[in-house]
Amino acid sequence: MSAKPLVLIVDDDAELSAMVAELLGREGWAVHAVLTGGDGERALAEQRPDAVLLDVMLPDANGYDLCRRWRAAQPGLGLVMFTARGDPMDRVLGLEIGADDYLSKPFEPRELVARVRALLRRQAPGRSDGALLRFEGLRIDMLRREVLADERAVALTSVEYKLLAALARAPGQALSREALSEAVQAGSYKPLDRTVDVQVARLRRKLREASPGKDWIDTVRGEGYVFVPR
């Protein structure tokens, strides 16, 4: 990683990209902007950015497909998706396939900077907020965004990973759906309660399949969910 965090912008709107690049550059971050998914793919492999601002609609690619592929290839990559559409289901889809955050155009520049700053802070190595959580039969590596159940990697979406991390940081403590929504994405957009329920159900199923006979997450009626080391 370079001395300065590197942010890659992948957006076919050259004027917007130039504005965002200038905005982020004033924060002291290195910025590289490309206009196509193909160029973004090459920049991702060659420059290994810390965060990517990715447009959903590109001339040569679908941003959702790129997000899914890039998240699988680089689990620790910070991903923010841009879209001109404001449909809540578009946002849910983006978060489910691996985006860390989501902004609809037009956006408030100060909000973008705040979101990127928070994302880079989470990506920063050496932080002391409990980078490795160990339980008997389960290990959660916060730096690598890697989850191992009985030494086998568990493939989680970004949302599932964030839910697990939030729950595992407070074992035995029930967390409300509102608290889990905040853990998934801070800011003005919050997933619906039913979306949190669906994601928790998927997370529980994946953990159960990875470690048969163990159920790491319990439902607390009227309160939310709790992580219970077995």
For each residue, the residues with C-beta under 8 A, 3 or more apart:
1: 5 6 48 50 125
2: 5 6 30
3:
4: 28 29 30
5: 1 2 29 30 50 51 120 123 124
6: 1 2 29 30 31 32 47 48 49 50 51
7: 24 29 30 31 32 49 50 51 52 53 116 120
8: 31 32 33 34 40 43 44 47 49 51 52 53
9: 17 20 21 31 32 33 34 52 53
10: 33 34 35 36 37 39 40 43 52 53 54 55 58 63 66
11: 16 17 20 33 35 53 54 55 58 82
12: 35 36 55 57 58 59
13: 16 17 55
14: 17 18 35
15: 18 19
16: 11 13 19 20 105
17: 9 11 13 14 20 21 33 35
18: 14 15 21 22 33
19: 15 16 22 23 109
20: 9 11 16 17 23 24 31 33 53 112
21: 9 17 18 24 25 31 33
22: 18 19 25 26
23: 19 20 26 27 109 112 113
24: 7 20 21 27 29 31 113 116
25: 21 22 28 29 30 31
26: 22 23
27: 23 24 113 116 117
28: 4 25
29: 4 5 6 7 24 25 116 120
30: 2 4 5 6 7 25
31: 6 7 8 9 20 21 24 25
32: 6 7 8 9 43 47 49
33: 8 9 10 11 17 18 20 21
34: 8 9 10 39 40 43
35: 10 11 12 14 17 39 59
36: 10 12 39 40 58 59 60 61
37: 10 40 41 58 60 61 62 63 66
38: 41 42 60 61
39: 10 34 35 36 42 43
40: 8 10 34 36 37 43 44 52 54 58 61 66
41: 37 38 44 45 66
42: 38 39 45 46
43: 8 10 32 34 39 40 46 47 49
44: 8 40 41 47 48 49 52 70 73 74 77
45: 41 42 48
46: 42 43
47: 6 8 32 43 44
48: 1 6 44 45 74
49: 6 7 8 32 43 44 52 77
50: 1 5 6 7 77 78 120 123
51: 5 6 7 8 77 78 79 80 116 119 120 123
52: 7 8 9 10 40 44 49 70 77 78 79 80
53: 7 8 9 10 11 20 80 82 116
54: 10 11 40 63 66 67 70 79 80 81 82 99
55: 10 11 12 13 58 63 81 82 83
56: 62 63 64 81 82 83 84 85 90 94
57: 12 62 63 83 84
58: 10 11 12 36 37 40 55 61 62 63 66
59: 12 35 36
60: 36 37 38
61: 36 37 38 40 58 65 66
62: 37 56 57 58 65 66
63: 10 37 54 55 56 57 58 66 67 81 82 83
64: 56 67 68 93 94 97
65: 61 62 68 69
66: 10 37 40 41 54 58 61 62 63 69 70
67: 54 63 64 70 71 79 81 94 97 98 99
68: 64 65 71 72 97 98
69: 65 66 72 73
70: 44 52 54 66 67 73 74 77 79 98
71: 67 68 74 75 77 79 97 98 99 157 158
72: 68 69 75 98 155
73: 44 69 70
74: 44 48 70 71 77
75: 71 72 144 145 146
76: 123 143 144 145
77: 44 49 50 51 52 70 71 74 123
78: 50 51 52 100 119 120 122 123
79: 51 52 54 67 70 71 98 99 100 101 158
80: 51 52 53 54 99 100 101 102 103 115 116 119
81: 54 55 56 63 67 94 99 101 102 103
82: 11 53 54 55 56 63 103 104 105 107
83: 55 56 57 63 86 90 94 102 103 104 105
84: 56 57 104 105
85: 56 90 104
86: 83 90 104
87: 90 91
88: 91 92 189 192
89: 92 93
90: 56 83 85 86 87 93 94
91: 87 88 94 95 102 104 189
92: 88 89 95 96 191 192 195
93: 64 89 90 96 97
94: 56 64 67 81 83 90 91 97 99 102
95: 91 92 99 102 158 159 184 185 191
96: 92 93 157 159 199
97: 64 67 68 71 93 94 157 158
98: 67 68 70 71 72 79 157 158
99: 54 67 71 79 80 81 94 95 102 158
100: 78 79 80 119 122 158 185
101: 79 80 81 115 119 185 187
102: 80 81 83 91 94 95 99 185 189
103: 80 81 82 83 107 111 112 115
104: 82 83 84 85 86 91 107
105: 16 82 83 84
106:
107: 82 103 104 111 112
108: 111 112
109: 19 23 112 113
110: 113 114
111: 103 107 108 114 115 187
112: 20 23 103 107 108 109 115 116
113: 23 24 27 109 110 116 117
114: 110 111 117 118
115: 80 101 103 111 112 118 119 187
116: 7 24 27 29 51 53 80 112 113 119 120
117: 27 113 114 120 121
118: 114 115 121 122 186
119: 51 78 80 100 101 115 116 122 123
120: 5 7 29 50 51 78 116 117 123 124
121: 117 118 124 127
122: 78 100 118 119
123: 5 50 51 76 77 78 119 120
124: 5 120 121 127
125: 1 143
126:
127: 121 124 131
128: 131
129: 142
130: 133 142 169
131: 127 128 141 142 143
132: 139 140 141 142 143
133: 130 139 140 142 165 168 169
134: 138 139
135: 138 139 168 171 229
136: 229 230
137: 149 150 211 214 230
138: 134 135 147 148 149 168 207 211 216 229
139: 132 133 134 135 147 148
140: 132 133 146 147 164 165 168
141: 131 132 144 145 146 147 148
142: 129 130 131 132 133 145 165
143: 76 125 131 132
144: 75 76 141
145: 75 76 141 142 161
146: 75 140 141 153
147: 138 139 140 141 153 154 156 161 164
148: 138 139 141 151 152 153 154
149: 137 138 152 154 207 210 211
150: 137 210 211
151: 148
152: 148 149 210
153: 146 147 148
154: 147 148 149 206 207 210
155: 72 206
156: 147 160 161 164 203 206
157: 71 96 97 98 160 161 199 202
158: 71 79 95 97 98 99 100 161 162
159: 95 96 162 163 184 191 199
160: 156 157 163 164 199 202 203 206
161: 145 147 156 157 158 164 165
162: 158 159 165 166 183 184
163: 159 160 166 167 180 183 184 196 199 200 203
164: 140 147 156 160 161 167 168 203 207 227
165: 133 140 142 161 162 168 169 183
166: 162 163 169 170 175 179 180 183
167: 163 164 170 171 175 180 217 225 226 227
168: 133 135 138 140 164 165 171 227
169: 130 133 165 166
170: 166 167 173 175 227
171: 135 167 168 227 228 229
172: 226 227 228
173: 170 226 227
174: 220 223 224 225 226
175: 166 167 170 179 180 183 224 225 226
176: 179 180 223 224
177: 180 181 193 196 197 224
178: 181 182 190
179: 166 175 176 182 183 224
180: 163 166 167 175 176 177 183 184 196 200 224 225
181: 177 178 184 185 190 191 193 196
182: 178 179 185 186 190
183: 162 163 165 166 175 179 180
184: 95 159 162 163 180 181 191 196 199
185: 95 100 101 102 181 182 189 190 191
186: 118 182
187: 101 111 115
188:
189: 88 91 102 185
190: 178 181 182 185
191: 92 95 159 181 184 185 195 196 199
192: 88 92 195 196
193: 177 181 196 197
194: 197 198
195: 92 191 192 198 199
196: 163 177 180 181 184 191 192 193 199 200
197: 177 193 194 200 201
198: 194 195 201 202
199: 96 157 159 160 163 184 191 195 196 202 203
200: 163 180 196 197 203 204 217 225
201: 197 198 204 205
202: 157 160 198 199 205 206
203: 156 160 163 164 199 200 206 207 217
204: 200 201 207 208 215 216 217
205: 201 202 208 209
206: 154 155 156 160 202 203 209 210
207: 138 149 154 164 203 204 210 211 214 215 216 217
208: 204 205 211 212 214 215
209: 205 206 212
210: 149 150 152 154 206 207
211: 137 138 149 150 207 208 214 216
212: 208 209
213:
214: 137 207 208 211 230
215: 204 207 208 218 228 230
216: 138 204 207 211 227 228 229 230
217: 167 200 203 204 207 225 226 227 228
218: 215 225 226 228
219: 224 225
220: 174 223 224 225 226
221:
222:
223: 174 176 220
224: 174 175 176 177 179 180 219 220
225: 167 174 175 180 200 217 218 219 220
226: 167 172 173 174 175 217 218 220
227: 164 167 168 170 171 172 173 216 217
228: 171 172 215 216 217 218
229: 135 136 138 171 216
230: 136 137 214 215 216
